[in-house]
Amino acid sequence: MTIVGRVLILLILVSCAGHQVRLDGQNDPHLWLENVEGEKALSWVKKQNEKTLQEITASDRYKSLEKNALEILQAKDKIPFVDIKGDYLYNFWQDDKHVRGLWRRTTLNSYKRKRPRWETVLDLDRLSKKEKENWVFKGANCRPPQYQRCLLRLSRGGKDAVEVREFDTKRKAFVKKGFYLREAKSWVDWLDGNHIFVATNEGAESLTESGYPRLVKVWKRGTPLSQAKLVLEAKKTDMGGFAQTFVDDSGKTALLGRWETFFTKSMFVYENGKSLSIPLQDSAEIHGLFKNHFIVELRKDWTVDEKVYPSGSLIAVARRVVKNKKVQASDVQSLFAPDAKSSILRIAISKDKVLINALESVTGKIFAVGWERDGFAKAKLIPVKDNAHVTLSSVSPYKSDFFFTLTGFLSPDALYLHSAKSQANQKLKSLPSKFSSKGMTVKQVWATSKDGTQVPYFLIGRSDVIESGKAPTLLYGYGGFEISLTPRYKPVVGKLWLENGGLYVMANIRGGGEFGPKWHQSALKTKRHKAYDDFIAVGEDLIKRGTTTKEKLAIQGGSNGGLLVGAVMTRRPDLFKAVLCHVPLLDMIRYSQLLAGASWVGEYGDPKKSDMKNYLLGYSPYHNVSKDEDYPELFLMTSTKDDRVHPGHARKMAAKMMSQGHKNIRYYENTEGGHAASANLKQKARMRALSYEFLYKTIQ
C-alpha cells in the first residue's frame, strides 16, 4: 500500500471512531425492522404511512398533481413500443381499463396505421381475477424463429422473483403439462423445442450468497426438474449461474456462465453436451454472435499479440478461438472505439448489421457495422434530423429493418423504422406534447469536482426562471453500475414540475457509464466518495452560477441513487433543503447480507473485510446521521415487495432519525410494487404526486 493509501485509511479510521457496529447487527436497535412481513414491522409501516398520507394528500394541489400524473400515465395516445418476434410486433399495454395490462400483438402493416388492429394474447387483469393473484407482467422469453412457445415471467406484486410458465402464443393459452417453475429468481432460456436451460431455487444449497441460483441444468420436457442434467455449477460466493442462447446466420450458439461478480463472468460454449471455455477477459461482455464472431464489449484494455484494444471498445472475436483455446491477432477485429467523451450505450444485432447505440457528450447516436467479403466494414453513422438523442428501440436477428426513437427533455418521443434497403427513416408514431414547453430551454453545463474532474449536467426549465436566481430546483443523480443517464422526454416531470416554474437538473456523475468503463471504475469501492464529490459539486455550481439557492435546492435518487442522496445529505446537510430518497441502500455495513446485496460487492466492496468496512462506515448514511445535526427535509419511499433492495434500509433510517429527535422525516412504503415501488399506473401516479407535493411544501 502507498503512503497516500495508508494516510487515507488512517483518516477513515479516525473519522469512524466511536462507530461500534457489528456485521451481525447486534448493536442495532432497529434491526427488527428488517423482518419484512413481521407483524411489529408492518404495524410501524402502517403508522408511518397514515401519518405521511394525512399530511401530504390533504391539499387540493395534491389531488391535482395525482390527477394530472394519472392522465399522462394512462393516456391512450402513448406510443405503443413493440418487440419484434417473428411475423408479429408485441406490445405490453396499461391504461385505466387495463390496470394490470394487456400483452398484445399486431403486424407491421397494421402498426404503420394510425390505429393498429391489436390482437390480445394475454389479459393480465382477467388472469389476476381468475387466479386471485396480483400478477405483474415481467416479460416473455419466446423460442425463435417462430416465437410460438414462450416462457412467461409472472410476478406477485412486482417482485423480482417470478413464476415461469410455458405459454403458446398461437393458442393464446398456457401449455398443459408444459414447463413450470414456482416463484423464484430464476434464469431460463430455450435450448430447443423440448429442452430448456434452467437455474432456479431448489433449496438453500442451490443458491449463492446473493440469493440467485447457482446450478444450471438442462431440463427435458415431460420429466421432473429433479432429473434435469447439471451442466454448470457456480460457487456459493459467485453472483450466480446462468445460460443464454444467441442466433446468427451460422446457427444457434448456447452459452453457459458463472457470474462471479456483478462485472465479471466465466463464459463457456455448450456444445454436444460439453462446456468449452471462451478465452476472453472475465470483465468482457458478449452481446451476441454475427458472422460466426462473438460481439464483445471490453471493460478493460486488452492486449492481443501486442495490439491494444482499449477499454470501452466493441470488438469481434472469431468463434474458432473456443476450439483453438487461445486468441490471436487474426481472430480479433475492432468495430468501434469510443474516445474520452463517448461511450457505448447499447449493442443490438440485426440480420445483416451490428448496431451500436453510442453516446457522444451524453447524446445518443447509432452506428451500423456490416460485413464486406471476409471482414467487418467500417462503422457508419445512421443520420437523423437535427442532433436529437437517438436510442435503439427494437431489433431482430431475423430482420434487416429496425426501430429507433428520437427524444429529448423537451421533445416528445418519436418512433422511426429504419429501412436497411433504402437507408430511409420512416416516422411511424409520435407522442403529443404532454406539457407546455413554451419559453423552456435545455443547457448542458460542466461543474468542477473536488479533484478537478469536469462533470456535466443538464439544466431544464423556463429561461426566465433560470435567470431569476431563485428557482425551485430538483437535482437528480444515480452514479453507479455503469448506468448512463441520458436525455429523454419526461411528461410527468414536465407537467407537475417544469410547467409550474420548477427547474430539473440531471447530473452525469462518476460511477455511471456516460463516458465508458473508466468513468464508472473511477468511483468503484474505495473511490465511491468521488461520485458524492461530483454530485455536491453540481449542487454548489448551481448556487455559484446564481441559478438557485440552498433554500430552493432539493435532491432526488432511487436505489443506488437513494444511497447517493443519503450519503450526500449526511456529508453536506447545509447544501440542500429537501431530499427525495427512493428504494435506497442506506446501511452499508449490512447491505451484503440483505436480499440481493451480496451481488453488489463488486460495486461497493465487502464490509466483511476490515479495511473496506472502515471505508464504508465513513459514508454509510445509516451510520452517519447524528442527533446534533440539522438535516434537510427528508422523504423516504420504499416497497414491502422490493426483493432486490431490502425495505429495511429505508425503515431503519427513518426510525433512527426519528429516535434522534428529527421532526422533518416523512416515510411511505407501498405494500406492493417490487423495486419499482409501484405495481401499476395508479400506484405510480400516487408515488409521483407524493414526491412533488413534498417538494412544493419544502422548496416552492
C-alpha positions, -999 to 999 in steps of 0.1 A, spaced: 0 0 0 13 35 -9 19 62 18 -12 81 4 -32 49 8 -21 45 44 -30 81 52 -64 76 36 -71 45 57 -59 63 89 -82 93 82 -111 69 76 -104 51 109 -102 84 128 -135 96 112 -152 63 122 -141 64 158 -170 57 181 -189 36 155 -192 3 173 -210 -16 146 -210 -53 142 -218 -71 109 -245 -92 126 -263 -60 136 -262 -70 173 -259 -33 184 -286 -21 160 -318 -12 180 -338 -11 148 -329 -45 134 -364 -57 139 -375 -35 110 -356 -59 87 -383 -85 93 -401 -76 60 -435 -92 68 -432 -91 106 -463 -80 124 -445 -54 145 -426 -40 115 -458 -38 93 -476 -21 122 -448 5 123 -451 9 85 -489 13 86 -485 40 113 -459 60 93 -479 56 60 -510 70 77 -491 99 91 -474 108 58 -506 105 37 -526 126 61 -500 154 58 -493 152 21 -525 142 4 -549 167 21 -544 196 -2 -563 204 -34 -529 208 -51 -520 171 -43 -553 160 -58 -545 179 -90 -510 165 -91 -522 129 -88 -549 135 -114 -525 151 -139 -500 123 -134 -526 96 -138 -540 112 -170 -505 112 -185 -496 76 -175 -530 62 -186 -533 82 -218 -545 64 -249 -522 84 -271 -489 70 -257 -466 53 -282 -472 15 -280 -435 5 -282 -430 -30 -296 -407 -60 -296 -402 -78 -329 -410 -115 -326 -413 -134 -359 -441 -120 -380 -456 -100 -352 -449 -69 -332 -456 -74 -295 -466 -47 -270 -475 -46 -233 -502 -20 -226 -517 -5 -195 -544 22 -192 -574 30 -170 -593 -1 -182 -563 -25 -182 -547 -18 -149 -526 -50 -148 -521 -48 -185 -526 -65 -219 -499 -85 -237 -509 -80 -273 -496 -81 -309 -501 -68 -344 -484 -69 -378 -460 -43 -392 -485 -32 -418 -512 -27 -392 -488 -10 -368 -480 16 -395 -516 28 -394 -528 55 -371 -549 30 -352 -534 -5 -354 -555 -36 -350 -544 -53 -319 -548 -89 -310 -548 -97 -273 -525 -126 -264 -529 -124 -226 -551 -103 -204 -533 -98 -170 -564 -83 -153 -585 -112 -163 -558 -137 -152 -553 -120 -119 -590 -120 -112 -594 -157 -122 -564 -168 -101 -570 -143 -73 -534 -131 -76 -518 -97 -81 -499 -106 -112 -473 -82 -127 -460 -90 -162 -422 -94 -162 -418 -103 -199 -416 -134 -220 -387 -155 -234 -400 -168 -267 -383 -195 -288 -371 -183 -322 -376 -182 -350 -414 -188 -348 -418 -173 -313 -448 -195 -307 -437 -211 -274 -428 -187 -246 -416 -189 -211 -437 -162 -193 -425 -145 -162 -453 -135 -137 -445 -116 -105 -467 -113 -74 -469 -76 -67 -439 -67 -88 -411 -87 -70 -380 -98 -89 -390 -134 -80 -413 -148 -107 -433 -178 -116 -423 -192 -150 -450 -208 -172 -449 -221 -207 -473 -203 -230 -485 -209 -265 -490 -176 -285 -509 -194 -313 -534 -209 -289 -531 -179 -265 -531 -203 -236 -507 -218 -211 -494 -252 -222 -509 -281 -203 -481 -300 -185 -457 -275 -200 -425 -261 -184 -434 -246 -150 -412 -231 -122 -426 -219 -88 -418 -184 -76 -381 -178 -75 -354 -156 -90 -348 -180 -120 -328 -179 -152 -344 -197 -181 -338 -200 -219 -346 -223 -247 -321 -249 -258 -345 -265 -283 -382 -272 -285 -381 -299 -258 -353 -288 -236 -347 -255 -217 -318 -242 -196 -329 -237 -160 -313 -222 -129 -337 -218 -100 -343 -222 -63 -341 -259 -54 -333 -253 -17 -306 -234 2 -277 -253 -13 -288 -244 -48 -285 -206 -42 -255 -183 -39 -249 -159 -11 -266 -132 -33 -298 -153 -33 -295 -162 -70 -294 -198 -84 -260 -213 -89 -269 -247 -105 -276 -245 -143 -294 -275 -157 -308 -288 -190 -344 -298 -184 -362 -322 -207 -399 -317 -214 -421 -341 -196 -396 -350 -169 -394 -338 -133 -369 -309 -125 -351 -333 -102 -340 -353 -132 -326 -323 -151 -290 -326 -162 -265 -304 -143 -243 -286 -168 -227 -259 -147 -222 -252 -110 -213 -218 -97 -197 -212 -64 -216 -200 -33 -196 -168 -34 -205 -161 -71 -234 -139 -80 -250 -169 -98 -250 -193 -127 -268 -186 -160 -273 -198 -196 -284 -180 -228 -286 -187 -265 -277 -165 -294 -286 -169 -331 -269 -157 -362 -266 -169 -398 -242 -197 -386 -270 -211 -364 -276 -211 -327 -250 -209 -300 -257 -218 -264 -236 -201 -237 -232 -211 -200 -217 -187 -174 -206 -183 -139 -214 -147 -129 -186 -143 -104 -192 -107 -96 -215 -80 -109 -188 -72 -135 -170 -104 -142 -180 -138 -157 -165 -171 -168 -182 -180 -201 -185 -213 -219 -200 -226 -252 -223 -255 -246 -219 -279 -275 -227 -316 -278 -232 -319 -241 -198 -304 -233 -187 -270 -219 -159 -253 -238 -142 -222 -223 -143 -189 -242 -108 -173 -238 -118 -137 -231 -113 -113 -203 -136 -121 -174 -148 -85 -175 -157 -87 -212 -194 -87 -222 -207 -109 -250 -236 -92 -268 -243 -119 -293 -229 -135 -325 -226 -122 -360 -210 -140 -390 -196 -166 -366 -180 -140 -344 -186 -131 -308 -195 -94 -305 -177 -83 -274 -176 -51 -253 -144 -45 -233 -144 -30 -198 -106 -31 -196 -77 -27 -221 -70 -60 -238 -37 -68 -255 -36 -94 -282 -2 -101 -299 10 -66 -288 -21 -48 -302 -41 -30 -275 -79 -28 -277 -89 -1 -253 -114 -2 -225 -149 7 -238 -143 -8 -273 -165 -31 -292 -147 -59 -309 -155 -91 -329 -137 -123 -319 -139 -153 -342 -158 -183 -327 -129 -205 -336 -110 -193 -305 -131 -217 -285 -117 -247 -304 -82 -232 -305 -83 -223 -268 -64 -191 -274 -68 -157 -292 -45 -145 -319 -44 -111 -337 -61 -126 -367 -91 -136 -346 -100 -100 -335 -114 -71 -354 -122 -37 -339 -157 -25 -346 -159 7 -325 -136 26 -302 -151 55 -282 -130 85 -273 -128 103 -240 -162 120 -245 -181 90 -257 -192 55 -247 -214 26 -258 -250 27 -245 -264 -4 -262 -255 -31 -287 -280 -50 -309 -276 -73 -338 -299 -74 -368 -300 -98 -397 -271 -80 -415 -257 -54 -392 -242 -49 -357 -259 -18 -344 -241 4 -319 -261 29 -299 -233 53 -287 -232 84 -265 -212 114 -275 -212 141 -248 -242 122 -234 -262 125 -266 -272 92 -284 -262 82 -319 -265 50 -339 -237 34 -359 -240 3 -381 -213 -22 -389 -219 -46 -418 -199 -74 -434 -179 -69 -466 -164 -100 -483 -144 -116 -455 -144 -90 -428 -163 -63 -410 -169 -30 -427 -162 4 -411 -188 17 -387 -212 41 -404 -233 67 -387 -271 65 -393 -281 101 -399 -312 115 -382 -326 150 -383 -311 177 -360 -289 165 -331 -317 147 -313 -309 119 -287 -313 86 -305 -320 52 -288 -324 18 -303 -359 6 -297 -364 -29 -312 -341 -51 -333 -345 -87 -345 -317 -111 -356 -340 -122 -384 -349 -88 -398 -328 -61 -415 -350 -32 -406 -352 -19 -370 -369 6 -348 -353 36 -331 -366 65 -310 -358 102 -311 -363 121 -279 -352 150 -257 -360 167 -225 -384 190 -243 -390 169 -274 -418 142 -272 -407 107 -283 -410 98 -320 -406 62 -332 -390 55 -365 -385 25 -387 -351 23 -404 -351 6 -438 -318 -13 -445 -326 -13 -482 -333 24 -488 -314 37 -457 -345 59 -451 -361 66 -417 -399 64 -416 -416 81 -388 -443 58 -375 -455 71 -342 -451 103 -321 -461 113 -287 -481 145 -285 -468 172 -261 -479 165 -226 -468 198 -211 -463 233 -223 -426 239 -230 -430 275 -242 -401 296 -231 -382 265 -218 -346 257 -226 -321 229 -221 -285 236 -212 -255 213 -207 -232 227 -181 -200 215 -166 -191 216 -129 -156 212 -114 -154 184 -88 -132 183 -58 -103 167 -76 -106 189 -107 -127 165 -128 -152 182 -151 -187 168 -145 -215 175 -170 -251 182 -160 -283 192 -179 -304 221 -167 -340 221 -179 -367 248 -173 -381 282 -183 -354 307 -193 -369 334 -171 -370 311 -141 -333 302 -146 -324 339 -148 -344 347 -117 -318 332 -94 -344 318 -70 -357 288 -89 -371 258 -70 -346 232 -83 -347 194 -83 -313 178 -88 -314 141 -98 -285 116 -100 -275 80 -99 -238 74 -104 -233 36 -102 -232 3 -120 -220 19 -153 -256 31 -159 -259 62 -181 -284 90 -175 -295 103 -209 -318 130 -223 -354 118 -226 -389 132 -225 -404 131 -190 -440 142 -193 -448 138 -156 -418 159 -146 -428 185 -172 -464 187 -162 -461 185 -124 -428 205 -120 -414 224 -150 -448 239 -161 -452 253 -126 -418 271 -125 -395 244 -112 -361 235 -127 -350 200 -133 -313 191 -132 -297 157 -143 -262 151 -131 -239 128 -151 -216 120 -122 -188 94 -120 -199 58 -113 -222 60 -143 -214 49 -178 -217 82 -197 -180 82 -206 -173 45 -207 -160 19 -182 -133 42 -168 -159 68 -158 -176 40 -139 -145 25 -124 -132 58 -111 -159 57 -84 -158 20 -75 -153 7 -39 -128 29 -21 -133 56 -47 -170 59 -41 -166 93 -25 -158 107 -59 -194 102 -71 -206 121 -40 -180 148 -46 -193 152 -81 -229 155 -70 -220 180 -44 -200 200 -70 -231 202 -92 -252 215 -63 -225 241 -55 -222 251 -91 -260 257 -94 -257 281 -64 -225 297 -76 -239 304 -111 -269 321 -94 -294 295 -107 -309 287 -73 -302 290 -36 -297 264 -8 -333 271 4 -346 262 -30 -325 232 -38 -338 196 -35 -321 163 -45 -336 130 -57 -323 95 -62 -335 59 -62 -318 26 -54 -281 33 -58 -293 69 -63 -310 66 -29 -276 58 -14 -262 88 -33 -286 113 -19 -284 97 16 -246 99 16 -247 135 3 -273 145 28 -251 133 58 -220 149 43 -234 182 33 -267 188 52 -261 225 48 -263 224 10 -298 212 4 -333 220 16 -350 187 8 -342 151 -1 -363 126 -20 -348 91 -13 -365 62 -30 -359 24 -25 -325 32 -12 -294 14 2 -285 31 34 -270 6 58 -237 -1 40 -225 -25 68 -253 -50 65 -262 -44 28 -244 -75 16 -265 -97 40 -298 -84 28 -316 -99 -2 -295 -94 -34 -270 -73 -16 -241 -97 -18 -242 -94 -56 -231 -57 -53 -198 -64 -35 -181 -57 -69 -195 -22 -68 -193 -12 -32 -168 -36 -16 -171 -63 10 -180 -50 45 -167 -83 60 -132 -71 52 -119 -47 79 -104 -21 56 -135 -20 34 -158 -19 64 -139 11 78 -143 29 44 -180 21 42 -185 34 77 -171 67 65 -201 73 43 -228 48 52 -258 71 57 -274 50 84 -242 52 105 -235 89 99 -268 105 109 -264 125 141 -289 138 166 -269 171 167 -271 179 130 -297 199 113 -307 179 82 -328 188 52 -364 178 49 -364 140 41 -389 119 23 -381 81 23 -401 58 0 -398 21 -5 -418 -11 -11 -427 -41 10 -424 -63 -20 -390 -50 -30 -369 -82 -30 -339 -66 -45 -331 -37 -22 -344 -46 13 -370 -22 26 -352 -24 60 -327 2 47 -354 29 45 -373 17 75 -343 18 98 -331 51 85 -364 67 93 -367 51 127 -332 60 137 -336 97 127 -370 99 144 -355 84 176 -328 111 174 -355 137 176 -355 148 139 -390 160 131 -386 166 94 -389 129 83 -416 116 60 -419 79 53 -441 60 28 -440 23 20 -461 9 -8 -472 -26 1 -465 -39 -34 -446 -28 -65 -412 -45 -61 -381 -24 -67 -401 -1 -89 -422 7 -58 -454 6 -79 -472 -24 -95 -495 -4 -118 -500 30 -132 -523 42 -104 -497 34 -78 -470 51 -100 -492 82 -102 -496 83 -64 -458 80 -58 -451 108 -83 -478 131 -68 -465 124 -32 -430 133 -43 -439 166 -60 -463 177 -33 -434 172 -8 -413 194 -30 -439 221 -32 -442 220 6 -405 223 12 -388 244 -16 -415 261 -36 
